[in-house]
Amino acid sequence: MEILKKIAETLYDGDERAMPGLVQEAIDAGCDAQEVLDAMMAGMAIVGDEFSRDELYIPEVLCSCHAMMEGSKILKPLLTDQDSKSLGTVILGSVQGDMHDIGKNLVGMMLEGRGLKVIDIGIDVPAEKFVEAAIEHNADIVACSILLTTTMPETPKVVKAFVDAGIRDKVKIMIGGAPITQDFCDRMGCDMFAKDAGGAAALAVKLCEK
Amino acid sequence: MIIIGEKINGTIPVVKAAIEKRDADFIAERAIKQTEAGADFIDVCASTAPELEIEALKWLIDVVQDATETPLCIDSPNPRVIEAVFKYAKQPGLLNSISGEGDKCEVLLPLLTSNSWEIVGLTCDDHGIPRDVETKVKITEIMVEKAAKYGITPDRIHLDPCLLALATDNESYLNFIKDIKAIRAVYPDIHITSGLSNISFGLPGRAQVNRTFMALAIQAGMDSAVIDPTNKDMMATIFATYALLGHDRNCRSYSKAFRAGIIDPNRKKS
């Protein structure tokens, strides 16, 4: 349908002002709310890919995230009754000692944009809090943002906290941030390393679709 | 402009490798190059795992002091690491840094009693980086008042108002100049510094954004910066901006820097 294509393009362009009108137009024309949401998510998937390839930049990704939020506001009341189930639940936070939130917030918006439920537990989060939140929300993934070489040693603490709580096999641990590498992820016994927000979303979607 | 040379930092992969291998020649060369380019302080930041940091930082201090006479800027997020290596510095320099976080002020400020050491102060605290100028001024006042107890005057403090990235905050520069105005209204003699490259985080062509920011920030009153002094384009922007603002009589510093090859990318330094 033409309007759905236009919604995907508008999401990609990050035109937050045009988004609510287009979404309403699609609904009025008889589109299913889920179909409209899928169209927005299709646009978001392209944004994530291009951001990963350095073809789009952070301010442009933020525009798309805002467009997503504006469109979702119209859809939300229409989705509640039927198929608003999320793909999976992600606990997201910056590890203890780390006050950085730009990357974390971007990851959060990307994950939401791809249909995951995100519980953002903020910055400077002690390992136990990740565990508590994972249990409370029955999370599929715990995503830890680590921006400093000095906060990298928090990683094994988070892993250990999940082992100690006896739920290590129930949750996948994803890490990311400037000093993090795949090698570090493997050595620490984490499950996934994401290079950037688009990568984090793609990995999370892949895992939850299984 | 007070230039704090940023090229000896363990977050830079080649420097990280040199620290691990204890490659003194590599570090010494970076220290000499930055001195020649006009650095006022040479920042040393080990950025290793916490248990290795004191030893690595002491080694960096020794290597840099053997190579140049330029004062050090001792840089660690952990005040106890700075406290531990402080005694190895042969002359007063700069400590990087205090903030409203934890007991940083209590650990580091006593080190500055009866000497001419200077210190970087960040306007953040245990709640993170405040968004509003009032809280930043408040944190500054707390730091300056604590410093005064040890006889440290505001002109020995380099205040860093914690610049946010333009990519995620459209008003980051505009807020930065508001911060400078408000802080200088209380403390006219305090230095204003910035790591500055954070401004361009998430944008393409970062070097151009950084240089343009530098020109605007100098006009707004920033007089200290953590940069790479061997970046001739950045240095040219600094010298040209000072000349344009009338702070460089008859453009003498600009001309000298050009002749010395500090700001002319086409000229090889001997």
Interface residues (C-beta under 8 A of the other chain):
Chain A: D54 Y57 I58 P59 L62 M99 D101 I102 N105 L106 I123 D124 L148 T149 T150 M152 P153 A178 P179
Chain B: G10 T11 S47 T48 A49 P50 P77 N78 C124 G128 I129 A165 L166 A167 T168 F201 G202 L203 P204
